Amino acid sequence: MRSVFWVFALTIVFAAFLFFVDPQQKFQQDEKLPPLLQDTLASAQDWIASDGEMPPPDLREVPPARSGQTIRAAGVVRGASDPILLRSLVPEKIIEVNVEVGDRVRAGQLLVRLSDDTLMAPRDAAAADLESAQAAFEELVNGARQSEVDALESQRSEAAERSKAARQTLMRIQKLFAGDASSKQELDRAVELQEAAAARVQALDAQLKTLTDPPRQEHLRAAEAAVRAAKARLTEANARLAHTRVTAPVDGVVLNVHTEVGALSWPEDPRALVEMVDDRQRRILAEVDEYDAIRVRIGQSCQVICDAASGIVATGEIDIVGPGMRGKTIRGEWAGERNDTHVRPVWIRLDDSPNLPIGLPVEVTIIANEGDEESPTPDSQAVQLVRPGAAVLVGKK
């Protein structure tokens, strides 16, 4: 819109020159000027004659400003995965570094080992707690030992005999008391002994029932919960202990190593201990400008060039089209590139696997399909600002 404004302003200045400096019309616009400039001049004359008042423009579609057969995008070489940053999740000292930059590693291979001295004690304590909780649960499920039941039954039989003797003594003293042969004090004492013996039998019966009955459901749930809690604490302790071993998640190559033996690592460190990538297959991550965002399709052919080599260094096709837009992060550094814009990321699968360095900046040319011209984009669809008999100014919506 800014370029259109300046063209229109210069046209007005030229028109003013014709009106006020060249009143005899030495410049014959019908013979000297191109048709587009003649219409523009006529529009400027009408605008000046109307004291600067111009009616709202009429918007009419005109053919696209460019053919739109290719899309240019900046990209960067990636592996089968994005760079993998392996960090320390526990603040411990580095005691072993087993890789260097450029080493090829296998999935599960130990790369860096941290000290585990401060983490072994909590792990052992959690294991002991789990063992204790499991033993308590098993004891509750299994119930009392038979020897405990037998001992309690023996005590109950003895208490029953004493209760029987106390009841007989009470009956004898009651008869004596009725014949004035016993005192009231002796009778009360016999009653107390008989009641105590009977209570002892009842208590032993209750204990025996508790030993022989199955455990209550709430006790079982509490014991099971204690076991689960102990297992969770042990799992947490083992997980923290496992964080002292940094291993490769996939096969790949080491890009960078940012630590050494004796260094202290901590989770807040902005640098990863090791950077690696799965390089079994090279891919290109390209960022398509928002003007071409809806023209990219999965399966479109691509050509890749770079400053490090002449000609096309690789070919491929779009494998993944990002579902959303984001800010531009990859710069192509060519003339006319739009940097302060939104882009749509696309991933390009190469036809072969050229030995391109990971992170190499490249320029991608996407071959748009013929059918893509049916879908207008903000860059390929233009509008005409028209007044009847006036100039035609072409610009973007």
C-alpha positions as CSV (number, residue, x, y, z in Angstrom):
1,M,0.0,0.0,0.0
2,R,2.9,2.4,0.7
3,S,4.3,2.0,-2.8
4,V,0.8,2.6,-4.3
5,F,0.5,5.8,-2.2
6,W,3.8,7.2,-3.5
7,V,2.9,6.5,-7.1
8,F,-0.4,8.2,-6.6
9,A,1.2,11.2,-5.0
10,L,3.8,11.6,-7.8
11,T,1.0,11.5,-10.3
12,I,-0.8,14.3,-8.5
13,V,2.4,16.4,-8.6
14,F,2.8,15.8,-12.3
15,A,-0.9,16.7,-12.9
16,A,-0.5,19.9,-11.0
17,F,2.5,20.7,-13.3
18,L,0.3,20.3,-16.3
19,F,-2.4,22.5,-15.0
20,F,-0.4,25.4,-13.5
21,V,2.9,25.3,-15.4
22,D,1.8,24.0,-18.8
23,P,-1.7,25.6,-19.3
24,Q,-1.3,25.2,-23.2
25,Q,-1.1,21.4,-22.8
26,K,2.2,21.1,-24.5
27,F,2.4,17.6,-23.3
28,Q,-0.4,15.9,-25.2
29,Q,-1.3,13.0,-23.0
30,D,-3.2,11.3,-25.7
31,E,-0.1,11.1,-27.9
32,K,2.8,11.2,-25.5
33,L,1.8,9.2,-22.4
34,P,1.1,5.4,-22.0
35,P,-2.6,4.4,-21.5
36,L,-2.1,3.6,-17.8
37,L,-0.5,7.0,-17.1
38,Q,-3.2,8.7,-19.1
39,D,-5.9,7.2,-17.0
40,T,-4.0,8.0,-13.8
41,L,-3.6,11.6,-15.0
42,A,-7.2,11.9,-15.7
43,S,-8.0,10.6,-12.3
44,A,-5.7,13.2,-10.7
45,Q,-7.3,15.9,-12.7
46,D,-10.8,14.9,-11.5
47,W,-9.5,14.8,-7.9
48,I,-8.0,18.3,-8.2
49,A,-11.2,19.7,-9.8
50,S,-13.2,18.2,-6.9
51,D,-11.1,20.0,-4.3
52,G,-9.5,16.8,-3.1
53,E,-12.8,14.9,-2.6
54,M,-12.6,11.4,-4.1
55,P,-15.5,8.9,-3.9
56,P,-14.8,5.5,-2.3
57,P,-12.8,3.2,-4.7
58,D,-14.5,0.3,-6.5
59,L,-12.7,-3.0,-5.8
60,R,-12.5,-5.4,-8.8
61,E,-10.4,-8.5,-9.1
62,V,-7.6,-8.5,-11.6
63,P,-5.3,-11.4,-12.7
64,P,-2.6,-12.5,-10.3
65,A,0.5,-10.4,-10.2
66,R,2.8,-13.5,-10.6
67,S,2.6,-16.9,-12.0
68,G,3.0,-18.6,-8.6
69,Q,4.6,-21.8,-10.0
70,T,7.3,-21.9,-7.3
71,I,7.6,-21.0,-3.6
72,R,10.9,-19.8,-2.2
73,A,11.7,-20.6,1.5
74,A,14.6,-20.6,3.9
75,G,15.4,-23.8,5.5
76,V,17.9,-25.7,7.6
77,V,19.2,-29.3,7.5
78,R,17.8,-31.6,10.3
79,G,18.2,-35.3,11.0
80,A,15.4,-37.8,11.3
81,S,14.7,-36.0,14.6
82,D,15.3,-32.5,15.9
83,P,18.4,-32.1,18.1
84,I,18.0,-34.0,21.3
85,L,19.1,-32.1,24.4
86,L,20.1,-34.5,27.3
87,R,20.2,-32.7,30.6
88,S,20.8,-33.5,34.2
89,L,17.7,-33.7,36.4
90,V,19.6,-33.9,39.7
91,P,22.2,-31.6,41.1
92,E,25.2,-34.0,41.3
93,K,28.9,-34.1,40.3
94,I,29.9,-35.6,37.0
95,I,32.1,-38.6,37.6
96,E,32.2,-40.1,34.1
97,V,31.9,-38.8,30.5
98,N,32.0,-41.6,27.8
99,V,31.5,-39.7,24.5
100,E,33.1,-36.9,22.5
101,V,31.8,-34.7,19.7
102,G,31.2,-36.8,16.5
103,D,30.9,-40.2,18.2
104,R,28.2,-42.5,17.0
105,V,26.1,-44.0,19.8
106,R,23.5,-46.7,20.2
107,A,20.2,-46.4,22.0
108,G,20.6,-47.1,25.7
109,Q,24.4,-46.4,25.6
110,L,25.7,-44.7,28.8
111,L,26.9,-41.2,27.9
112,V,27.4,-39.5,31.2
113,R,27.3,-40.7,34.8
114,L,26.8,-38.6,37.9
115,S,27.6,-39.4,41.5
116,D,24.8,-41.3,43.3
117,D,26.2,-41.2,46.9
118,T,23.5,-39.0,48.3
119,L,20.7,-40.9,46.5
120,M,21.5,-44.4,47.6
121,A,20.4,-43.9,51.3
122,P,16.9,-42.7,50.4
123,R,16.5,-45.5,48.0
124,D,17.5,-48.1,50.6
125,A,15.2,-46.6,53.2
126,A,12.3,-46.7,50.7
127,A,13.0,-50.4,50.0
128,A,13.0,-51.2,53.8
129,D,9.7,-49.3,54.2
130,L,8.1,-51.4,51.4
131,E,9.3,-54.6,52.9
132,S,7.8,-53.7,56.3
133,A,4.5,-52.7,54.8
134,Q,4.3,-55.9,52.8
135,A,5.0,-58.0,55.9
136,A,2.3,-56.3,57.8
137,F,-0.2,-56.9,55.0
138,E,0.7,-60.6,54.8
139,E,0.4,-61.0,58.5
140,L,-3.1,-59.4,58.4
141,V,-4.2,-61.7,55.6
142,N,-2.7,-64.9,57.1
143,G,-4.1,-64.3,60.6
144,A,-2.8,-65.5,63.9
145,R,-0.5,-68.6,64.2
146,Q,-2.1,-71.8,65.4
147,S,0.2,-71.8,68.5
148,E,-1.3,-68.4,69.5
149,V,-4.9,-69.8,69.1
150,D,-4.0,-72.8,71.1
151,A,-2.5,-70.7,74.0
152,L,-5.6,-68.5,74.1
153,E,-8.0,-71.5,74.1
154,S,-6.0,-72.9,77.0
155,Q,-6.4,-69.7,78.9
156,R,-10.1,-69.6,78.2
157,S,-10.6,-73.2,79.5
158,E,-8.8,-72.3,82.7
159,A,-10.9,-69.1,83.2
160,A,-14.0,-71.2,82.6
161,E,-13.0,-73.6,85.3
162,R,-12.4,-70.7,87.7
163,S,-15.7,-69.2,86.8
164,K,-17.5,-72.5,87.5
165,A,-15.8,-72.8,90.9
166,A,-16.7,-69.2,91.8
167,R,-20.3,-69.8,90.9
168,Q,-20.5,-72.9,93.2
169,T,-18.9,-71.0,96.0
170,L,-21.4,-68.2,95.6
171,M,-24.3,-70.7,95.8
172,R,-22.9,-72.3,99.0
173,I,-22.5,-68.9,100.7
174,Q,-26.0,-67.8,99.7
175,K,-27.4,-70.9,101.5
176,L,-25.3,-70.2,104.6
177,F,-26.4,-66.5,104.5
178,A,-30.0,-67.6,104.3
179,G,-29.5,-69.7,107.5
180,D,-27.7,-66.9,109.3
181,A,-24.5,-69.0,109.1
182,S,-22.6,-66.4,106.9
183,S,-22.1,-62.7,107.0
184,K,-23.2,-60.1,104.4
185,Q,-19.5,-59.3,103.8
186,E,-18.7,-62.9,102.8
187,L,-21.7,-63.0,100.5
188,D,-20.6,-59.8,98.7
189,R,-17.1,-61.1,98.3
190,A,-18.3,-64.3,96.7
191,V,-20.5,-62.3,94.3
192,E,-17.5,-60.2,93.2
193,L,-15.3,-63.2,92.6
194,Q,-18.0,-64.9,90.5
195,E,-18.6,-61.8,88.3
196,A,-14.8,-61.3,87.8
197,A,-14.4,-64.9,86.7
198,A,-17.3,-64.7,84.3
199,A,-15.9,-61.4,82.8
200,R,-12.6,-63.1,82.3
201,V,-14.2,-65.9,80.3
202,Q,-16.0,-63.4,78.1
203,A,-12.9,-61.4,77.4
204,L,-11.0,-64.5,76.4
205,D,-13.9,-65.5,74.1
206,A,-13.7,-62.1,72.4
207,Q,-9.9,-62.4,71.9
208,L,-10.2,-65.9,70.5
209,K,-12.9,-64.7,68.1
210,T,-10.6,-61.9,67.0
211,L,-7.8,-64.3,66.3
212,T,-9.9,-66.8,64.3
213,D,-12.1,-64.4,62.3
214,P,-11.0,-63.1,58.9
215,P,-9.5,-59.6,58.8
216,R,-11.9,-56.6,58.4
217,Q,-12.1,-55.0,55.0
218,E,-11.1,-51.6,56.2
219,H,-8.0,-53.1,57.8
220,L,-7.2,-54.8,54.5
221,R,-7.6,-51.5,52.6
222,A,-5.4,-49.7,55.0
223,A,-2.7,-52.3,54.7
224,E,-2.9,-52.3,50.9
225,A,-2.7,-48.5,50.9
226,A,0.4,-48.6,53.0
227,V,2.0,-51.0,50.6
228,R,1.2,-48.8,47.6
229,A,2.6,-45.8,49.3
230,A,5.8,-47.6,50.1
231,K,6.1,-48.8,46.5
232,A,5.5,-45.2,45.2
233,R,8.3,-43.9,47.5
234,L,10.6,-46.7,46.2
235,T,9.8,-45.9,42.6
236,E,10.5,-42.2,43.2
237,A,13.8,-43.0,44.8
238,N,14.8,-45.4,41.9
239,A,13.8,-42.7,39.4
240,R,16.0,-40.1,41.0
241,L,18.8,-42.7,41.1
242,A,18.3,-43.4,37.4
243,H,18.8,-39.7,36.7
244,T,22.4,-40.1,37.5
245,R,22.9,-42.1,34.3
246,V,22.4,-40.2,31.1
247,T,21.9,-42.6,28.2
248,A,21.2,-42.2,24.5
249,P,17.5,-42.4,23.7
250,V,18.0,-43.4,20.0
251,D,20.8,-44.3,17.7
252,G,22.6,-41.3,16.4
253,V,25.6,-39.0,16.5
254,V,26.8,-36.6,19.2
255,L,26.7,-33.0,18.2
256,N,28.1,-31.3,21.3
257,V,29.3,-32.2,24.8
258,H,29.1,-29.4,27.4
259,T,30.5,-31.0,30.5
260,E,33.6,-32.7,31.9
261,V,34.5,-35.0,34.8
262,G,34.4,-33.1,38.1
263,A,31.9,-30.5,37.0
264,L,28.8,-29.9,39.0
265,S,25.5,-30.2,37.0
266,W,22.1,-28.8,38.0
267,P,18.7,-28.9,36.3
268,E,18.6,-25.1,35.8
269,D,21.7,-25.2,33.6
270,P,20.7,-23.6,30.2
271,R,23.1,-25.9,28.4
272,A,22.5,-29.6,27.9
273,L,25.1,-32.1,29.0
274,V,25.1,-33.7,25.6
275,E,23.4,-32.8,22.3
276,M,22.8,-35.6,19.8
277,V,20.6,-36.2,16.8
278,D,19.2,-39.2,15.0
279,D,21.0,-38.7,11.6
280,R,19.9,-41.9,9.9
281,Q,17.9,-39.8,7.5
282,R,18.4,-36.1,6.5
283,R,15.4,-33.8,6.4
284,I,14.9,-30.1,5.7
285,L,12.9,-27.9,8.0
286,A,11.7,-24.9,5.8
287,E,9.6,-21.9,6.8
288,V,7.1,-20.8,4.1
289,D,6.0,-17.1,4.2
290,E,2.5,-16.3,5.2
291,Y,1.7,-15.2,1.7
292,D,2.3,-18.7,0.4
293,A,1.1,-20.6,3.6
294,I,-2.1,-22.1,2.1
295,R,-0.3,-23.1,-1.2
296,V,1.9,-25.7,0.3
297,R,0.8,-29.4,0.1
298,I,2.1,-32.7,1.2
299,G,3.8,-34.4,-1.7
300,Q,5.0,-31.2,-3.5
301,S,8.5,-31.6,-5.1
302,C,11.4,-29.5,-3.7
303,Q,14.9,-28.5,-4.8
304,V,17.6,-27.6,-2.3
305,I,20.6,-25.3,-2.8
306,C,23.1,-23.8,-0.4
307,D,26.0,-21.5,-0.3
308,A,28.4,-24.3,0.4
309,A,28.0,-25.9,-3.1
310,S,27.0,-24.9,-6.6
311,G,23.8,-26.2,-8.1
312,I,21.1,-28.3,-6.6
313,V,22.5,-30.3,-3.7
314,A,19.3,-32.4,-2.9
315,T,15.8,-33.0,-4.0
316,G,12.8,-34.3,-2.1
317,E,9.1,-33.7,-1.4
318,I,7.1,-32.2,1.5
319,D,6.4,-34.9,4.1
320,I,4.7,-32.8,6.8
321,V,3.0,-29.5,6.7
322,G,2.7,-27.7,10.1
323,P,-0.9,-27.1,11.2
324,G,-0.2,-23.6,12.5
325,M,1.7,-20.4,12.0
326,R,4.7,-19.1,14.0
327,G,7.2,-16.3,14.1
328,K,10.1,-16.5,11.5
329,T,13.2,-18.1,13.0
330,I,15.2,-19.1,9.8
331,R,16.7,-16.3,7.7
332,G,17.5,-16.8,4.0
333,E,19.5,-13.5,3.8
334,W,18.4,-12.8,0.2
335,A,17.3,-9.5,-1.2
336,G,13.7,-8.7,-0.5
337,E,13.2,-11.3,2.2
338,R,10.5,-10.6,4.7
339,N,11.8,-11.2,8.2
340,D,9.2,-9.6,10.4
341,T,6.4,-12.0,9.4
342,H,4.7,-15.2,10.2
343,V,5.6,-18.5,8.6
344,R,4.3,-22.0,8.2
345,P,6.8,-24.8,8.9
346,V,7.1,-27.7,6.5
347,W,9.3,-30.8,6.7
348,I,10.9,-32.1,3.5
349,R,11.9,-35.7,3.1
350,L,14.9,-36.0,0.8
351,D,15.0,-38.5,-2.0
352,D,18.4,-39.8,-0.9
353,S,20.5,-39.1,2.2
354,P,23.2,-36.6,1.1
355,N,26.0,-36.0,3.6
356,L,24.8,-32.5,4.5
357,P,25.9,-31.2,7.9
358,I,23.2,-30.9,10.5
359,G,22.2,-27.3,10.9
360,L,23.4,-26.2,7.5
361,P,21.3,-23.2,6.2
362,V,19.7,-23.9,2.8
363,E,17.4,-22.4,0.3
364,V,14.4,-24.4,-0.8
365,T,12.4,-24.0,-4.0
366,I,9.0,-25.7,-3.7
367,I,7.3,-26.7,-7.0
368,A,3.7,-25.7,-6.6
369,N,1.1,-27.9,-8.3
370,E,-1.1,-26.6,-11.1
371,G,-4.2,-27.0,-9.0
372,D,-2.8,-24.6,-6.4
373,E,-3.7,-21.6,-8.6
374,E,-7.3,-22.2,-7.9
375,S,-6.9,-21.2,-4.3
376,P,-6.1,-17.5,-4.1
377,T,-3.6,-16.2,-1.5
378,P,-2.9,-12.8,-0.2
379,D,0.1,-12.6,-2.4
380,S,-1.4,-14.0,-5.6
381,Q,-4.7,-12.1,-5.6
382,A,-4.7,-8.4,-6.3
383,V,-7.4,-5.7,-6.5
384,Q,-8.2,-2.7,-8.7
385,L,-9.0,0.7,-7.2
386,V,-11.3,2.0,-10.0
387,R,-13.1,5.2,-10.7
388,P,-15.1,5.2,-13.9
389,G,-12.8,6.6,-16.6
390,A,-9.9,7.0,-14.1
391,A,-6.6,5.3,-13.4
392,V,-6.1,1.7,-12.4
393,L,-3.9,1.2,-9.3
394,V,-3.0,-2.4,-8.6
395,G,-2.3,-3.5,-5.0
396,K,-2.8,-6.2,-2.5
397,K,-5.9,-6.7,-0.4
